């Protein structure tokens, strides 16, 4: 019988990964816009929409990761020791 070992967990910077992917989509979108006439003539106009969608989803992903990290930071930070009085 073969014994399987588990690999150690791999940590990655999620924000950097999504930012690089988004940047790639934005560069591809810019290239598609430069060659828009040729893409239209060849029937590949959908490439522009695909690049715009990839860039948009990447930006949305960055926003989601930012909110997730802010929530984690709030949960992990120690509670405030100062009492605030209610506003009347």
N, C-alpha and C positions, 0 to 999 in steps of 0.2 A: 504494500500500500504506500502511496506517495503522500508525504506530508507537505501541505501547502503552507507557506509563510506569507504573512501579510506585509505589504510594503509600508514604510513609514508615510504618514500623511504629508502631502505636498501643499505648501502654503504659497499662494499667489496673491499679488496685489490686484484685486478685482478692478479697481478704478483704472489702473494703468492698462490692463488688458482691454477693457471696454473703450478707453480713450484712444488707444492705438488702432483698434478696429474701426472706430468712428472716423479717425483721421484718414484711414485707407479709403473708406467709402466716400469721404469728401473729396479726396484727390481723384478718385475714379469719376465722381460726378463732374468735377471740373473738366476732366479730359473728355467726357461725353459731351459736355456743352461746347467744347472747342470743335469737336467733330460732329456737331448736331446735323448739319446738312447731309453728310455722308451716311450717318446712321439712319436718317429718314429715308434716303434713297435706297439703302440696302434692306429696309424693313426691320431695323433693329432699334427703333425708337423706344421700345420698352426698356432698354438698358438704362436710359435716363431715369425712368421711374424706379427701377430696381435700386439704383445707386442712391436716389433721394430717399427711398424707404429705408435702406440700410443706414444712412446717415441719421435720419430721423429717429429710428429705433435706438441707435447708439446714444444719441443725445438724451432720449427718454431713459435709457439704462443708466446713464451717468446721474440723472436726477434721482432715480430710484436708489442707487447706491449711496448717494449723498444723504438722502433721508434715512436710509438704514443705518449708516454710520453715526448720524446724529442721535438716533434713537438708542443705539448701543452705548454711546458716550453718556447719555442721560441716565441710563440704567446702571452704568458702572461707576458713575461719579458718586462720591459720598454725599449723603443728604446734608442740606444746609443746616447749620446750628442756630441761625438767627430766626426768630419768630417774626412773622409779618402780621400786622394787625389788619383786620378786614377793612376794606374801603366802605365808608358809609356815605 
